[in-house]
Amino acid sequence: MIGEKVMQFQGKHVDLPDLESKIEGYLTSDGFTVQRSAPSDHGVVLQAKKGRFLASVIDADRALTITVSGSADDCLVRIGIGKWLQHLATAALETLLLSDLFLFVDVAETAWNLEIEDKLVRQVESFVG
């Protein structure tokens, strides 16, 4: 997928709940509205959208979507654009993983997506160490 970032951290002893909280805090401090799925054995999904700015750049029902999964010694973080899910907090992550959580993005969305993703990737890497 254009713009999707996948980061794998092996042997880093990542505190997954702490990483999720740091990502959420970073996005919130950058002006995003953030929602998260309930934790499960398959990980957590975070979604973030930025009010009118995001709506003017891409479809209003799209959001920056981040999945954090795996274990402390083999953590996987995926970042891309996905559909804003109205009831993400109550959705079963297993169901989300079977659906198209990440969407194909067109040229206009790609520029915005790459800029935001690159900033978030650098933050996640600094959080992990």
C-alpha positions as CSV (number, residue, x, y, z in Angstrom):
1,M,0.0,0.0,0.0
2,I,1.2,3.5,-0.8
3,G,2.4,5.2,2.3
4,E,1.8,2.4,4.8
5,K,4.6,2.0,7.3
6,V,5.4,-1.2,9.1
7,M,8.0,-1.2,11.9
8,Q,9.1,-4.3,13.7
9,F,11.0,-4.1,17.0
10,Q,12.7,-7.3,18.0
11,G,14.6,-7.8,21.3
12,K,13.7,-4.3,22.5
13,H,11.6,-5.3,25.5
14,V,8.8,-2.8,24.5
15,D,6.2,-2.0,27.1
16,L,3.2,-2.2,24.7
17,P,0.7,-0.3,26.9
18,D,3.2,2.4,27.5
19,L,4.0,2.7,23.8
20,E,0.3,2.9,22.9
21,S,-0.2,5.6,25.6
22,K,2.9,7.6,24.2
23,I,1.6,7.4,20.7
24,E,-1.9,8.5,21.8
25,G,-0.4,11.4,23.9
26,Y,1.8,12.5,21.0
27,L,-1.2,12.6,18.6
28,T,-3.4,14.3,21.1
29,S,-0.8,17.0,21.7
30,D,-0.5,17.5,17.9
31,G,-4.2,18.4,17.8
32,F,-5.6,15.0,16.8
33,T,-8.8,13.4,18.1
34,V,-7.8,9.9,19.1
35,Q,-9.8,6.7,19.8
36,R,-8.5,3.2,20.6
37,S,-9.9,-0.3,20.4
38,A,-10.1,-2.4,23.5
39,P,-6.9,-4.4,24.0
40,S,-7.0,-8.1,22.9
41,D,-4.5,-10.9,22.3
42,H,-4.1,-9.4,18.8
43,G,-3.1,-6.0,19.9
44,V,-4.6,-2.5,19.9
45,V,-5.8,-0.2,17.1
46,L,-5.5,3.6,17.5
47,Q,-7.2,6.0,15.1
48,A,-6.6,9.7,14.9
49,K,-8.2,12.4,12.9
50,K,-7.5,16.1,12.9
51,G,-10.8,18.0,12.5
52,R,-11.3,20.3,9.6
53,F,-7.7,20.0,8.3
54,L,-8.1,16.3,7.7
55,A,-11.6,16.7,6.2
56,S,-10.3,19.3,3.8
57,V,-7.4,17.1,2.6
58,I,-9.0,13.7,2.5
59,D,-12.5,12.1,3.0
60,A,-14.0,13.1,6.4
61,D,-14.4,9.4,7.3
62,R,-10.7,8.6,6.9
63,A,-8.3,8.6,9.8
64,L,-4.7,7.8,10.6
65,T,-4.8,4.2,11.8
66,I,-2.1,2.6,13.9
67,T,-2.0,-1.0,15.1
68,V,0.3,-2.1,17.9
69,S,0.6,-5.9,18.2
70,G,3.0,-8.7,19.2
71,S,5.0,-9.1,22.4
72,A,7.6,-7.0,24.3
73,D,10.4,-8.8,22.3
74,D,8.7,-8.8,18.9
75,C,6.5,-5.7,18.6
76,L,4.9,-4.7,15.3
77,V,3.6,-1.2,14.6
78,R,1.6,-0.5,11.4
79,I,0.7,3.1,10.4
80,G,-1.6,4.0,7.5
81,I,-4.9,5.5,6.5
82,G,-8.1,3.7,7.4
83,K,-11.8,4.3,7.7
84,W,-12.8,6.2,10.9
85,L,-14.7,3.6,12.8
86,Q,-17.5,5.1,14.9
87,H,-17.5,2.3,17.5
88,L,-13.8,1.4,17.6
89,A,-13.7,1.2,21.4
90,T,-16.3,-1.6,21.4
91,A,-15.2,-3.4,18.2
92,A,-13.5,-6.8,18.5
93,L,-10.0,-6.4,17.2
94,E,-10.2,-9.9,15.7
95,T,-13.0,-8.6,13.4
96,L,-11.0,-5.5,12.5
97,L,-8.0,-7.5,11.5
98,L,-10.1,-9.6,9.2
99,S,-11.5,-6.5,7.5
100,D,-9.6,-3.9,5.4
101,L,-8.3,-1.9,8.3
102,F,-6.0,0.1,6.1
103,L,-7.2,1.6,2.8
104,F,-5.6,2.4,-0.5
105,V,-4.9,6.1,-0.7
106,D,-4.8,8.3,-3.8
107,V,-2.3,10.9,-4.8
108,A,-3.8,13.7,-2.7
109,E,-4.0,11.6,0.4
110,T,-0.5,10.2,-0.1
111,A,1.2,13.5,0.3
112,W,-0.6,14.2,3.6
113,N,-0.2,10.6,4.7
114,L,3.5,10.4,4.1
115,E,4.2,13.6,6.0
116,I,2.2,12.6,9.1
117,E,3.4,9.0,9.0
118,D,7.1,10.1,8.8
119,K,6.7,12.3,11.8
120,L,4.9,9.5,13.7
121,V,7.5,6.9,12.7
122,R,10.3,9.1,14.1
123,Q,8.3,9.5,17.4
124,V,7.6,5.7,17.7
125,E,11.2,4.9,17.1
126,S,12.2,7.4,19.8
127,F,9.6,6.0,22.2
128,V,11.0,2.4,21.7
129,G,14.6,3.6,21.9
